[in-house]
Amino acid sequence: MYLEIQNLREIGLNVSQIARKLGVCRNTVYKY
């Protein structure tokens, strides 16, 4: 999960896009 979020950040997705893609809430993304 952590690495997935890091990879998505690297390719330039913003937090809400990552949250939607992984099915998690934005707070979870912020934690990573």
N, CA, C, O and CB atoms as a CASP TS submission, in Angstrom:
PFRMAT TS
TARGET T0000
AUTHOR 0000-0000-0000
METHOD Language model
MODEL 1
PARENT N/A
ATOM      1  N   MET     1       0.827  -1.196   0.000  1.00  0.00           N
ATOM      2  CA  MET     1       0.000   0.000   0.000  1.00  0.00           C
ATOM      3  C   MET     1       0.870   1.258   0.000  1.00  0.00           C
ATOM      4  O   MET     1       0.655   2.168  -0.800  1.00  0.00           O
ATOM      5  CB  MET     1      -0.940  -0.001   1.212  1.00  0.00           C
ATOM      6  N   TYR     2       1.847   1.301   0.898  1.00  0.00           N
ATOM      7  CA  TYR     2       2.734   2.465   0.976  1.00  0.00           C
ATOM      8  C   TYR     2       3.440   2.707  -0.353  1.00  0.00           C
ATOM      9  O   TYR     2       3.470   3.830  -0.855  1.00  0.00           O
ATOM     10  CB  TYR     2       3.768   2.277   2.091  1.00  0.00           C
ATOM     11  N   LEU     3       4.011   1.636  -0.920  1.00  0.00           N
ATOM     12  CA  LEU     3       4.752   1.774  -2.171  1.00  0.00           C
ATOM     13  C   LEU     3       3.839   2.181  -3.314  1.00  0.00           C
ATOM     14  O   LEU     3       4.231   2.965  -4.178  1.00  0.00           O
ATOM     15  CB  LEU     3       5.462   0.474  -2.513  1.00  0.00           C
ATOM     16  N   GLU     4       2.626   1.651  -3.322  1.00  0.00           N
ATOM     17  CA  GLU     4       1.668   2.014  -4.362  1.00  0.00           C
ATOM     18  C   GLU     4       1.405   3.509  -4.342  1.00  0.00           C
ATOM     19  O   GLU     4       1.399   4.168  -5.381  1.00  0.00           O
ATOM     20  CB  GLU     4       0.356   1.241  -4.185  1.00  0.00           C
ATOM     21  N   ILE     5       1.189   4.031  -3.145  1.00  0.00           N
ATOM     22  CA  ILE     5       0.923   5.467  -3.013  1.00  0.00           C
ATOM     23  C   ILE     5       2.134   6.278  -3.453  1.00  0.00           C
ATOM     24  O   ILE     5       1.989   7.289  -4.140  1.00  0.00           O
ATOM     25  CB  ILE     5       0.549   5.819  -1.561  1.00  0.00           C
ATOM     26  N   GLN     6       3.321   5.842  -3.062  1.00  0.00           N
ATOM     27  CA  GLN     6       4.543   6.546  -3.473  1.00  0.00           C
ATOM     28  C   GLN     6       4.679   6.566  -4.989  1.00  0.00           C
ATOM     29  O   GLN     6       5.017   7.593  -5.576  1.00  0.00           O
ATOM     30  CB  GLN     6       5.780   5.889  -2.845  1.00  0.00           C
ATOM     31  N   ASN     7       4.412   5.421  -5.622  1.00  0.00           N
ATOM     32  CA  ASN     7       4.507   5.351  -7.081  1.00  0.00           C
ATOM     33  C   ASN     7       3.525   6.291  -7.747  1.00  0.00           C
ATOM     34  O   ASN     7       3.879   6.979  -8.704  1.00  0.00           O
ATOM     35  CB  ASN     7       4.266   3.931  -7.561  1.00  0.00           C
ATOM     36  N   LEU     8       2.305   6.333  -7.260  1.00  0.00           N
ATOM     37  CA  LEU     8       1.293   7.201  -7.854  1.00  0.00           C
ATOM     38  C   LEU     8       1.648   8.666  -7.649  1.00  0.00           C
ATOM     39  O   LEU     8       1.404   9.487  -8.534  1.00  0.00           O
ATOM     40  CB  LEU     8      -0.084   6.904  -7.258  1.00  0.00           C
ATOM     41  N   ARG     9       2.219   9.009  -6.499  1.00  0.00           N
ATOM     42  CA  ARG     9       2.657  10.387  -6.264  1.00  0.00           C
ATOM     43  C   ARG     9       3.739  10.761  -7.274  1.00  0.00           C
ATOM     44  O   ARG     9       3.744  11.865  -7.818  1.00  0.00           O
ATOM     45  CB  ARG     9       3.183  10.563  -4.811  1.00  0.00           C
ATOM     46  N   GLU    10       4.655   9.822  -7.514  1.00  0.00           N
ATOM     47  CA  GLU    10       5.767  10.091  -8.423  1.00  0.00           C
ATOM     48  C   GLU    10       5.295  10.379  -9.836  1.00  0.00           C
ATOM     49  O   GLU    10       5.873  11.221 -10.523  1.00  0.00           O
ATOM     50  CB  GLU    10       6.724   8.922  -8.437  1.00  0.00           C
ATOM     51  N   ILE    11       4.236   9.681 -10.283  1.00  0.00           N
ATOM     52  CA  ILE    11       3.772   9.935 -11.645  1.00  0.00           C
ATOM     53  C   ILE    11       2.832  11.133 -11.715  1.00  0.00           C
ATOM     54  O   ILE    11       2.274  11.437 -12.769  1.00  0.00           O
ATOM     55  CB  ILE    11       3.076   8.706 -12.195  1.00  0.00           C
ATOM     56  N   GLY    12       2.664  11.809 -10.579  1.00  0.00           N
ATOM     57  CA  GLY    12       2.006  13.106 -10.603  1.00  0.00           C
ATOM     58  C   GLY    12       0.522  13.125 -10.284  1.00  0.00           C
ATOM     59  O   GLY    12      -0.144  14.126 -10.546  1.00  0.00           O
ATOM     60  N   LEU    13      -0.016  12.046  -9.727  1.00  0.00           N
ATOM     61  CA  LEU    13      -1.421  12.092  -9.335  1.00  0.00           C
ATOM     62  C   LEU    13      -1.563  12.875  -8.038  1.00  0.00           C
ATOM     63  O   LEU    13      -0.677  12.851  -7.183  1.00  0.00           O
ATOM     64  CB  LEU    13      -1.997  10.665  -9.175  1.00  0.00           C
ATOM     65  N   ASN    14      -2.690  13.572  -7.902  1.00  0.00           N
ATOM     66  CA  ASN    14      -2.898  14.264  -6.631  1.00  0.00           C
ATOM     67  C   ASN    14      -3.606  13.350  -5.640  1.00  0.00           C
ATOM     68  O   ASN    14      -4.035  12.250  -5.989  1.00  0.00           O
ATOM     69  CB  ASN    14      -3.710  15.557  -6.842  1.00  0.00           C
ATOM     70  N   VAL    15      -3.723  13.813  -4.413  1.00  0.00           N
ATOM     71  CA  VAL    15      -4.190  12.953  -3.325  1.00  0.00           C
ATOM     72  C   VAL    15      -5.583  12.383  -3.582  1.00  0.00           C
ATOM     73  O   VAL    15      -5.826  11.201  -3.336  1.00  0.00           O
ATOM     74  CB  VAL    15      -4.192  13.725  -2.026  1.00  0.00           C
ATOM     75  N   SER    16      -6.501  13.221  -4.078  1.00  0.00           N
ATOM     76  CA  SER    16      -7.858  12.711  -4.273  1.00  0.00           C
ATOM     77  C   SER    16      -7.920  11.679  -5.392  1.00  0.00           C
ATOM     78  O   SER    16      -8.719  10.745  -5.327  1.00  0.00           O
ATOM     79  CB  SER    16      -8.810  13.857  -4.578  1.00  0.00           C
ATOM     80  N   GLN    17      -7.084  11.839  -6.418  1.00  0.00           N
ATOM     81  CA  GLN    17      -7.034  10.838  -7.488  1.00  0.00           C
ATOM     82  C   GLN    17      -6.501   9.516  -6.964  1.00  0.00           C
ATOM     83  O   GLN    17      -7.035   8.455  -7.287  1.00  0.00           O
ATOM     84  CB  GLN    17      -6.165  11.331  -8.652  1.00  0.00           C
ATOM     85  N   ILE    18      -5.455   9.577  -6.161  1.00  0.00           N
ATOM     86  CA  ILE    18      -4.874   8.364  -5.578  1.00  0.00           C
ATOM     87  C   ILE    18      -5.901   7.681  -4.682  1.00  0.00           C
ATOM     88  O   ILE    18      -6.070   6.464  -4.744  1.00  0.00           O
ATOM     89  CB  ILE    18      -3.587   8.697  -4.775  1.00  0.00           C
ATOM     90  N   ALA    19      -6.583   8.459  -3.853  1.00  0.00           N
ATOM     91  CA  ALA    19      -7.570   7.894  -2.936  1.00  0.00           C
ATOM     92  C   ALA    19      -8.667   7.170  -3.708  1.00  0.00           C
ATOM     93  O   ALA    19      -9.081   6.074  -3.332  1.00  0.00           O
ATOM     94  CB  ALA    19      -8.179   8.995  -2.052  1.00  0.00           C
ATOM     95  N   ARG    20      -9.134   7.790  -4.793  1.00  0.00           N
ATOM     96  CA  ARG    20     -10.190   7.175  -5.585  1.00  0.00           C
ATOM     97  C   ARG    20      -9.694   5.900  -6.244  1.00  0.00           C
ATOM     98  O   ARG    20     -10.396   4.890  -6.279  1.00  0.00           O
ATOM     99  CB  ARG    20     -10.704   8.149  -6.641  1.00  0.00           C
ATOM    100  N   LYS    21      -8.475   5.960  -6.765  1.00  0.00           N
ATOM    101  CA  LYS    21      -7.907   4.812  -7.479  1.00  0.00           C
ATOM    102  C   LYS    21      -7.725   3.609  -6.553  1.00  0.00           C
ATOM    103  O   LYS    21      -8.005   2.475  -6.942  1.00  0.00           O
ATOM    104  CB  LYS    21      -6.564   5.191  -8.108  1.00  0.00           C
ATOM    105  N   LEU    22      -7.260   3.856  -5.340  1.00  0.00           N
ATOM    106  CA  LEU    22      -6.971   2.758  -4.421  1.00  0.00           C
ATOM    107  C   LEU    22      -8.147   2.423  -3.510  1.00  0.00           C
ATOM    108  O   LEU    22      -8.096   1.447  -2.762  1.00  0.00           O
ATOM    109  CB  LEU    22      -5.766   3.098  -3.583  1.00  0.00           C
ATOM    110  N   GLY    23      -9.206   3.231  -3.570  1.00  0.00           N
ATOM    111  CA  GLY    23     -10.370   2.971  -2.736  1.00  0.00           C
ATOM    112  C   GLY    23     -10.142   3.251  -1.262  1.00  0.00           C
ATOM    113  O   GLY    23     -10.713   2.586  -0.398  1.00  0.00           O
ATOM    114  N   VAL    24      -9.298   4.248  -0.978  1.00  0.00           N
ATOM    115  CA  VAL    24      -9.059   4.629   0.415  1.00  0.00           C
ATOM    116  C   VAL    24      -9.467   6.083   0.595  1.00  0.00           C
ATOM    117  O   VAL    24      -9.708   6.788  -0.384  1.00  0.00           O
ATOM    118  CB  VAL    24      -7.561   4.416   0.817  1.00  0.00           C
ATOM    119  N   CYS    25      -9.544   6.532   1.844  1.00  0.00           N
ATOM    120  CA  CYS    25      -9.891   7.930   2.063  1.00  0.00           C
ATOM    121  C   CYS    25      -8.635   8.802   1.949  1.00  0.00           C
ATOM    122  O   CYS    25      -7.510   8.314   2.048  1.00  0.00           O
ATOM    123  CB  CYS    25     -10.563   8.116   3.447  1.00  0.00           C
ATOM    124  N   ARG    26      -8.856  10.090   1.740  1.00  0.00           N
ATOM    125  CA  ARG    26      -7.716  10.985   1.540  1.00  0.00           C
ATOM    126  C   ARG    26      -6.806  11.018   2.754  1.00  0.00           C
ATOM    127  O   ARG    26      -5.590  11.157   2.615  1.00  0.00           O
ATOM    128  CB  ARG    26      -8.197  12.387   1.224  1.00  0.00           C
ATOM    129  N   ASN    27      -7.383  10.891   3.946  1.00  0.00           N
ATOM    130  CA  ASN    27      -6.555  10.904   5.154  1.00  0.00           C
ATOM    131  C   ASN    27      -5.538   9.779   5.141  1.00  0.00           C
ATOM    132  O   ASN    27      -4.404   9.947   5.588  1.00  0.00           O
ATOM    133  CB  ASN    27      -7.428  10.796   6.399  1.00  0.00           C
ATOM    134  N   THR    28      -5.952   8.627   4.622  1.00  0.00           N
ATOM    135  CA  THR    28      -5.037   7.489   4.532  1.00  0.00           C
ATOM    136  C   THR    28      -3.869   7.827   3.618  1.00  0.00           C
ATOM    137  O   THR    28      -2.719   7.505   3.918  1.00  0.00           O
ATOM    138  CB  THR    28      -5.773   6.234   4.019  1.00  0.00           C
ATOM    139  N   VAL    29      -4.172   8.480   2.500  1.00  0.00           N
ATOM    140  CA  VAL    29      -3.111   8.866   1.563  1.00  0.00           C
ATOM    141  C   VAL    29      -2.165   9.855   2.230  1.00  0.00           C
ATOM    142  O   VAL    29      -0.949   9.751   2.067  1.00  0.00           O
ATOM    143  CB  VAL    29      -3.710   9.478   0.272  1.00  0.00           C
ATOM    144  N   TYR    30      -2.705  10.814   2.981  1.00  0.00           N
ATOM    145  CA  TYR    30      -1.848  11.803   3.645  1.00  0.00           C
ATOM    146  C   TYR    30      -0.900  11.147   4.641  1.00  0.00           C
ATOM    147  O   TYR    30       0.233  11.596   4.815  1.00  0.00           O
ATOM    148  CB  TYR    30      -2.702  12.850   4.359  1.00  0.00           C
ATOM    149  N   LYS    31      -1.362  10.085   5.292  1.00  0.00           N
ATOM    150  CA  LYS    31      -0.504   9.411   6.271  1.00  0.00           C
ATOM    151  C   LYS    31       0.745   8.840   5.621  1.00  0.00           C
ATOM    152  O   LYS    31       1.813   8.803   6.232  1.00  0.00           O
ATOM    153  CB  LYS    31      -1.274   8.298   6.972  1.00  0.00           C
ATOM    154  N   TYR    32       0.606   8.394   4.373  1.00  0.00           N
ATOM    155  CA  TYR    32       1.756   7.836   3.665  1.00  0.00           C
ATOM    156  C   TYR    32       2.484   8.922   2.920  1.00  0.00           C
ATOM    157  O   TYR    32       3.487   8.652   2.259  1.00  0.00           O
ATOM    158  CB  TYR    32       1.326   6.733   2.702  1.00  0.00           C
TER
END
